[in-house]
């Protein structure tokens, strides 16, 4: 699954937790999850909390 974050300008801690839940559920089923089209600010926050290490994340789909 590729989650397209084009147009997303803010993700709070609840949203980050939900993303982690989705990631874990899909991984248990043997599926891949990644995020694309993240704004620079969201990439920075995801990096700081470690989400980019857990879930593949990039600025555009060509990075996958």
ChimeraX attribute file (.defattr): number of C-alpha atoms within 10 A of each C-alpha:
attribute: neighborCount
match mode: 1-to-1
recipient: residues
	/A:1	10
	/A:2	13
	/A:3	14
	/A:4	15
	/A:5	17
	/A:6	13
	/A:7	9
	/A:8	11
	/A:9	11
	/A:10	11
	/A:11	14
	/A:12	9
	/A:13	9
	/A:14	9
	/A:15	11
	/A:16	15
	/A:17	13
	/A:18	11
	/A:19	18
	/A:20	15
	/A:21	12
	/A:22	13
	/A:23	18
	/A:24	17
	/A:25	13
	/A:26	14
	/A:27	12
	/A:28	10
	/A:29	8
	/A:30	9
	/A:31	11
	/A:32	14
	/A:33	19
	/A:34	17
	/A:35	21
	/A:36	20
	/A:37	18
	/A:38	21
	/A:39	17
	/A:40	12
	/A:41	12
	/A:42	17
	/A:43	17
	/A:44	14
	/A:45	16
	/A:46	19
	/A:47	14
	/A:48	11
	/A:49	11
	/A:50	11
	/A:51	18
	/A:52	17
	/A:53	11
	/A:54	14
	/A:55	17
	/A:56	15
	/A:57	23
	/A:58	19
	/A:59	17
	/A:60	15
	/A:61	14
	/A:62	7
	/A:63	9
	/A:64	12
